Amino acid sequence: RHHPVALVGLLYGGYALALWTASAITGRRVRIWRPGTKTITTYIVVFLLYAVVLRNLPWPPFTWFYIANLV
């Protein structure tokens, strides 16, 4: 609820960690999907747009993302 865009980053981080662990256990190199520059740039822009703008809009459905007493 608080930051659904960050969930995408966490899922990719979990994926990368699982493959890294698998390669460490098996001793073989496991290929990992590495996002390109456009993908990383798009993710950062969407992340910042959500974090700074969309989460703070005062009308529905964006009020669902509001966090009271965040500081």
C-alpha positions as CSV (number, residue, x, y, z in Angstrom):
1,R,0.0,0.0,0.0
2,H,2.7,2.5,0.9
3,H,5.0,2.1,-2.1
4,P,3.8,-0.5,-4.7
5,V,6.4,0.7,-7.3
6,A,9.2,-0.3,-4.9
7,L,7.8,-3.8,-5.0
8,V,9.0,-4.2,-8.6
9,G,12.6,-3.4,-7.4
10,L,12.3,-5.8,-4.5
11,L,11.1,-8.6,-6.8
12,Y,14.0,-8.1,-9.2
13,G,16.4,-8.0,-6.2
14,G,15.0,-11.3,-4.9
15,Y,15.3,-12.8,-8.4
16,A,19.0,-11.6,-8.7
17,L,19.8,-12.8,-5.2
18,A,18.2,-16.3,-5.8
19,L,20.3,-16.7,-9.0
20,W,23.5,-15.5,-7.4
21,T,22.9,-18.0,-4.5
22,A,22.2,-20.8,-7.0
23,S,25.5,-20.0,-8.8
24,A,27.4,-19.9,-5.5
25,I,26.0,-23.3,-4.4
26,T,26.4,-25.1,-7.7
27,G,29.6,-23.5,-8.7
28,R,28.3,-22.9,-12.2
29,R,27.7,-19.5,-13.7
30,V,23.9,-18.8,-14.0
31,R,22.7,-16.3,-16.6
32,I,20.7,-13.4,-15.1
33,W,18.5,-11.0,-17.0
34,R,20.1,-7.6,-16.7
35,P,17.8,-4.6,-17.5
36,G,19.0,-2.2,-20.1
37,T,19.5,1.5,-19.7
38,K,16.0,2.4,-20.9
39,T,14.4,0.0,-18.5
40,I,16.5,1.4,-15.5
41,T,15.8,5.0,-16.5
42,T,12.1,4.3,-16.9
43,Y,11.9,2.6,-13.5
44,I,13.7,5.5,-11.8
45,V,11.4,8.1,-13.4
46,V,8.2,6.1,-12.5
47,F,9.6,5.5,-8.9
48,L,10.3,9.2,-8.4
49,L,7.0,10.3,-10.1
50,Y,5.1,8.1,-7.7
51,A,7.1,9.0,-4.6
52,V,7.1,12.7,-5.1
53,V,3.8,13.5,-6.9
54,L,1.2,10.7,-7.1
55,R,1.4,9.7,-3.5
56,N,0.7,13.2,-2.3
57,L,-2.3,14.0,-4.5
58,P,-5.4,14.9,-2.3
59,W,-8.1,13.1,-4.3
60,P,-9.2,9.5,-4.8
61,P,-7.7,7.0,-5.7
62,F,-4.4,8.6,-4.7
63,T,-5.6,9.2,-1.1
64,W,-5.2,5.5,-0.6
65,F,-1.4,5.9,-0.8
66,Y,-1.2,8.7,1.8
67,I,0.8,7.9,4.9
68,A,-0.2,9.8,8.0
69,N,2.6,10.9,10.4
70,L,5.4,9.8,8.0
71,V,8.0,12.0,9.7
